[in-house]
Amino acid sequence: MNPDLEALLLALEAVIQARRGQEADALEAAFQAKIEAVLARFPGVTRERLIQAVDFAHKQWRHAQDKKPSSMPPRA
């Protein structure tokens, strides 16, 4: 996965997990700053298209996370 996309995906996940409050506001600001940094490096990409790509990657990542087996061993 592209490192920029992965960083945005993880930043979005942090925002979603925080939900609300000062921490969520700070994480949202960090996410938006990362979006701006990527847009500055890739001038041909629109904000809308980047957000769509992050949302799509996040859904796939979330689905993969849900499919991972538990780290707890089965009970004997």
Contacts in CASP RR format, 6 or more apart in sequence:
PFRMAT RR
TARGET T0000
AUTHOR 0000-0000-0000
METHOD contacts of the structure
MODEL  1
MNPDLEALLLALEAVIQARRGQEADALEAAFQAKIEAVLARFPGVTRERL
IQAVDFAHKQWRHAQDKKPSSMPPRA
1 9 0 8 1.000
1 57 0 8 1.000
4 38 0 8 1.000
4 41 0 8 1.000
5 53 0 8 1.000
5 54 0 8 1.000
5 57 0 8 1.000
7 34 0 8 1.000
8 31 0 8 1.000
8 34 0 8 1.000
8 35 0 8 1.000
8 38 0 8 1.000
8 50 0 8 1.000
8 54 0 8 1.000
8 57 0 8 1.000
9 54 0 8 1.000
9 57 0 8 1.000
9 58 0 8 1.000
9 61 0 8 1.000
11 27 0 8 1.000
11 30 0 8 1.000
11 31 0 8 1.000
11 34 0 8 1.000
12 31 0 8 1.000
12 54 0 8 1.000
12 55 0 8 1.000
12 58 0 8 1.000
13 58 0 8 1.000
13 61 0 8 1.000
13 62 0 8 1.000
14 27 0 8 1.000
14 30 0 8 1.000
14 31 0 8 1.000
15 24 0 8 1.000
15 27 0 8 1.000
15 28 0 8 1.000
15 31 0 8 1.000
18 24 0 8 1.000
18 27 0 8 1.000
35 47 0 8 1.000
35 50 0 8 1.000
35 51 0 8 1.000
35 54 0 8 1.000
38 45 0 8 1.000
38 50 0 8 1.000
39 45 0 8 1.000
39 47 0 8 1.000
39 50 0 8 1.000
42 50 0 8 1.000
END
